[in-house]
Each structure stands twice: as C-alpha cells, then as structure tokens.
Amino acid sequence: MNDREQGPREGDPAAAFAGARLHIVTGKGGTGKTTAATALALSLASRGGRVLLVEVEGRQGVATLLGSPSLPYEEREMISAPNGGSVHVLAADAEAALLEYLEMFYGMRRAGQALTKLGAVDFATTIAPGLRDVLLTGKATEAVRRRAGARRRATDTRSDAPFHYDAVVMDAPPTGRIGRFLNVNSEVAGLAKVGPIRNHADRVMEVIRSAQTRVHFVTALEEMPAQETRDGIAEIGELGLNLGAVVVNMVAAPLLDETDLAAAAAADLDTAELASGLKAARLDPALLEHHEELVADLAGEVRAYALRHRLEERVRGELEALGRPLVELPRLEGGVDRAALADLARRLTEQGVGR
C-alpha cells in the first residue's frame, strides 16, 4: 500500500482520526481497550455530535465500565458529552443481529425467532464463525451508513439526509483475532459465493475498506502488548485496511528526573542522602533503628523502578519506529468512573482527536 492508503504517519495524531466515521479499536487483553474505546467515543462526541459505541464481544464490558446493568440489544444513550453531544451504546449480539437482519431484508422476524428456539442460529454461528463476524461487523457498518430518519430497512436509500450518527466506535476483538474478524469477505467465502449473505458481506467490506474507517491499536509500555501491536499493524496493513493511531494506555509520569534515574539504574544512588531523607520523613523510630537495611531496601526499590522506566522508554521507541501516530492516556490510580472517562476523553481531544 502507499502512504495514502495506509493512513496518517507518525507525528500527526489529528489526521489519524480526521475524516473517519468508523473507528475500530483493538488491543491485547489487559491494555484497557474498552476504556480507550469509550474515551474515544466521548472525545468524538464532545464536538456536539452523536456517537455510537458498539461492543461486539458479548462481555458487557462497557456496561461494567459505566456502572450499568447489562445492556439489551438496543442503541441506548448512556453518556452526555460537552457541547450537547451524546454517546449511545449498543451491546451487539450475533443472534439478535441475525433476527434484525432477517426482518430488515426479508420481513422474516417470526421465522428467525423460530430458528432461535430450535437452536439453529447458535448452531450456525458456532460452526461458521465467519457468519457471526459478518453479522456483528454488519451491525456497526449499518450504523455508519444510516441516515437521519431512516427506518433501518434495506430499502432506505436516502442520501440527502444527514447521517444518524456522526461517528461509530467499535470495541473490537483483541489483536490476536482482529484480522480474521474484519476480513469478513474471506471468512464467508466458503459459506456463500453468491446470494444475500455474500452481498451483505460485500456491503460490510465496502465500509471497512473505505477511507472513512480507521483501525486503532491500544497498547501499553510492555513488551508483549507492544509485540502484538506490531504484529496486528502488519496484519491489518496486509489486508489493505486503513491504519489509525496507536493509543499508549496507562502511562505513568516519571517520579525521578533523568539524572536520578540514571544513577538508580546504575546502582549509584547516594545512600547517605536516602538515609537523611528517611530521617526527615519522621518515620517510626523503631524502624530507623535498622535504617541501614531500610536504606538498602529503598535503594533496591528505586533501582527496580529506574530499570522498569528504561524498559518502558525502549518500548516507546519501538512503537514510535512503527511510523504510526501515537497518543497517550495516563494510568488511573483510583479506577475508572465517569469522571475519569471524561478526563481521558479530554486528553484525547487535546492530542487532536475530534479536530
């Protein structure tokens, strides 16, 4: 692919989001993918628009994050954003998506419900995971194409009305499965080469491959998530999809300056200064009776921190070498609530999201 097809390059975070209406967010488990996707949706909505956040893994992770009961299969407004914006959330489900698909295209909801009772839907999506994926991605891409006032039927082709949603954010599967999940045309090739399922897959891929879609990767300053990010970016690039930004999550501000970090990493700390600092902290006198051991333990902890910081900086350099725009989100010590999400969204906005 050329640079235009691959998307924005390093140093241009705003371009990684500008012009896109479908933002697909993936990342290794444990990197805070759902948190980052929710913060991204809120940041995009802060312009005053309407944003849909779609969860496709069935984990109800967004509901848990927002302190809400499990969400039904419906688009529900969940977060108010600045400037009159709003974030709607959909917990997508393959079975419900199939019923909706049958109703939208064939008026066959009752037949679909009968199939559900017989267990046919669950059986079909189990033996043919490509069908499940095309239904889930299809739900997100339908929301991207939907126009204001449309009834979500196949016959709704109005092109003069504004879009129902200004943007759609998909909390997608992790990096290990993202390529297969998005490459729905390949996945359904063995199921149907012609017919409605194939046509549906083609419509899905038309949106996923278009310039209005970006695939963003959430990672942390750790070796394994960074490696999965590199592998995932290579896979998405080979599929010809548009890469977006790398979101480096859970970044902690350094506790020491560069001089002290270098001294700590080299085990060259001034132990007398550490001892003086412990005394100044007015610790329990009983602890200070063995201050030599306490100083040694503290020096060891500081050195471990410095080495960890060096590792993080090395990983950061490797991520920068990928040539993708990087945005950062801080580590949250008190957990994630709505106020914390608003702060994360604000930080994304400050780095160019939504401009």
N, C-alpha and C positions, 0 to 999 in steps of 0.2 A: 504493500500500500504506500501511497505518497503521504506527505505530511498533512495534506488537507483531509484525506480520508481517515488518518489516524487520530485527528483531533488536535487540540492545543498542545503546545510543547511546554517545556519547563519554564517557570517564571511568569506564567500567565494564568493564574487561578481563575480570574473572571471569565476568560474565554472557555474554560472547561465546563462552564455552566450556561453561558450566554447562548441563546437561540435554541436551547434544548427544552423539550416539553415532557420527555420521559427520561427519568433519572433512575438507573438500575444500580442498586447499592449491594455490593458483595464484600466478603472478607472472611478470614479464618474465624472459626468459632472462638469466642473469648475476647475478641478485639473490640466489642461494643458496636457491632454492625447495626443492630436495631436502634440503639441510642443515636448513632450517627445519622441513620436514615430519617429518624423522627426529627432530629435537629435540623437536617437539611430541608425537610418539608416545611418546618416552621419558618426557617430563614427565607425560603422562596415565597411563602405566604405573607411575609412581613412587608412586601410591596403593596399589599392591599388586595391580593388576588385570592382565588380559591384553589386549594391544592388537595389532591387525593393521595393518601399514603396507603399502599396496598401491601399486605403481608401475605406471603404465599406458602409458608412452611407449616401452617397449622399449629404453631406453638402458642398463639395468643400472646406473643412477646410484647406487642405494642400495648395491649390492654394491661398487662402486668406493669409495664413501664409507667403507664398513666394512672395506675391505681384503680383500674376499672374492672368490673366483672367481664367475663368472656364475652366477646362481641359476636353478634349474629352475622349472617351473610347479608349485610346491607351497608350502604355507604352512609356513615353517620358522622356528623360534625362533632369533633372531640376537643379541638384546641382553638381558642381565639388568638389571632395574631395582631400585631400593630397595624395601624392604618386601615382597620376594618377587614383585614384578611382572615382566613379561616383554614384549618386543616381538617379534612374529612378522612376517616379511616375505614378501610374495608379489610376484614379478615377473609381472604379468598379461600374457597373450598372447592375441590375438583368436582365433587358430586353436585353441589348446588350450582356450580358454573355450567355443568352439563345440562341440568334441568332448565336453566335460564337460556342456554344455547338452543335447546330443542324448542322452547317457547318462542324465542326471538325469530328463529329461521323457519320453523315448521308449525308453530302453534300446537306443539305436542307435549305440553307440560304434564297432562294426565298420564300419557304413555310413559313419560320419563319417570314419574312417581311410581308407576307400576314396576318399571325396571329396577328402581331403587329397592322396593320391597322384596323383589326376587333376588337381590344381591348382585344383579348383573352389572351395575355401574361400578361397584367396588371391585368385582372380578376383572372387568375390562381395564380399569386403571392400574390394577396390580400387575397383570400380565403384559400390559402395554404402557409402561411409564411415559412414553412419548405422548400418548393421548392425554394423560394427566397434565403434562407440562404445557401442551398446546392450549388446554382449557384455561390453565392458570395465567399463562402469559397473554392469552387472548382476552381475558378479563381486563388486564391492565391496558392493553393496546386499544381495546374498545373505548375505555375511558379517555384515552388520549384523543381519539378521533371524534368523540361525541360532541355534538353542537348543542348550544343552549336551546331548550325547548324540545329536544328530540326525545322520542319515547323508547329509545334503545331497542329498536327493531331493525331488521336487515333492510327494510325499505326506507329508512330515514337517511336521505342523501343530501339534506340541506347543506349548502356550502356558503350561504350568505350570512348565516348567524354566527355569532362569536362562539368560541369553544366553551363547553360547560365548565371545564377545569383549565386553569392557566398552566398547571403542571401536574404531572403524576410522578410520584416517587415509589419505586418498588423495593421493598425489603426482601431481597432475593436470596436464594440458597447460597451456601458458603462457596469459597473459591474452588474447592475440590469438585463441585458439581455444576458450576456456573456455565461452563461452555456447553455441556450437554443440554442443560435446561434451556438455554437461549437458542440453540441451534435446532429449533423445532422442525424445520423442513426436513433435516436429515433424520430426526427421530421418528417422524411419521411416514417416511418413505416406504418402510416395509409394511405399513398398515394400509396406506391408500395412496396410489399414484394419481388417481383422478377422483372426482366427486367432492361432496361438501366438506369432508374432513380435510382433504388436501387444499381446497380453496380457502378454508379457514386458516390453515397453517400458512398459506401464501400471504394472506392479509396480515397475519401476525408478523411475519418476517419482513414485510414491506415497511412496517413501522419500526421494528427493531433495527433494521439496517439503514434507516433513513438518517439524515443529518439532524433530525430533532431528537435523537436518542443518544445518551451517553452512558457508559458503564464506569462506575466509580468503585475504587477499591479501598476498603477500610483496613488499616493495619496498625501495628504497634511497633515500638522500637525494640523489637526482639527478633532473634534470628529466624525462628520457624515461621511466624507470620510474614516477615519480610520475604522469605523464600517463596511462600505460597503466593504472595503478591506478584513477585517476578514471574512465576510460572503462569499465574492467571492472566497477567497482562499479555504474555506471549501467546497464550491460547486464544484470547479474545482478538488479538491482532491478526492471528492466522485465520480466524473466522470472518475477518473483514468488517468487524463491528467497530463503532466509534468509541475510543477510549476517552475517559474524562479525567478526573483528578484522583490523586492518592490522598486519602484522609488519614493522617497520622494521629491516632487517638491516644488518650491517656498520657499526654506529655507532661512531665513534672518539671517545674522550674528548678534550675541548679541551686543547691544550697550553699555552694562554695564558689569563690572566684577561681579563675584559671590557674593562678599561682598555687593556691592551696590544693586544688585538685591534682596538679602535677606532683606536688610534694607528697600528698597522701598516696597516690598511685605508686610512687617510688619508695614507699615506706620511710619517708624522710621527714616526718612530722616532728615538730618541736614538742617533745613530751613535757618539758618544764612548763611551756605555755598552756598545754592541756591541763596539767595539774593546777596551775594558777586559776584557770577558768572554772575548774570543778570547785575550788575553794570559794571563788567569787559567787558561785551559784547557791551557796549556803545549803549544801546537802546535809543530810543527817550525819552528825559527827561520827556515828558508828560506821557509816560507810567509808568515811575518809580515813579511818584507822588503817585501812588496807588500800590506800589511794594508788599505790604502785600498780596493783592488779587492776584497779578500776581504770587507770590511765591506759594500761596495756590493752584492756578490752575495748576502750573507747577508740584507741588508735586503730585497732583491728576493724572496728565497725566503719570508721571513716575511710580506711583504705578499701574495704569492700564496696563502699558507696562510690568511691572515685573510679574503681575498676568497672563498676556497673555503668557509670556515666560514660566512660571511654567506649564501652561496648555499644551503648546507645548512639553515640556520635558516629561510630563506624557504620552502624546500620543505617543511620540517617544519610550518610554519604552514599551508601549503596542505593538507597531509594532515590536520592537526587540524581544518581547516574542513570536511572531509568529514563530520564528526559520527560517525565510527566509533571504537570503542575502539582505542587504539594500544598495542602492546607493542614493546619494543626488544631487539635482540640485538647484542652487541658485535662489532667487527671482530676477526678472529682472525689474528694476525700469523704464527703458526707453522704454518698449515694446520689441517685438521680431522682429528682422530683420535677414537677412542672416548672418551678423557678429555675432549677439547674438547666433544664432543657431550653428555657428562654435565654439563659446566659450563653449556652453553646450555640444557639441559633444566631445570637448577636455576634459572636466571634466569627462564625462563618460569613455573616454579612460583611463584617469588617475586612475580611480577606477576599471579597469580591463576589461572593455568591449573591445572585439576585440583581446584580447591576445591569 
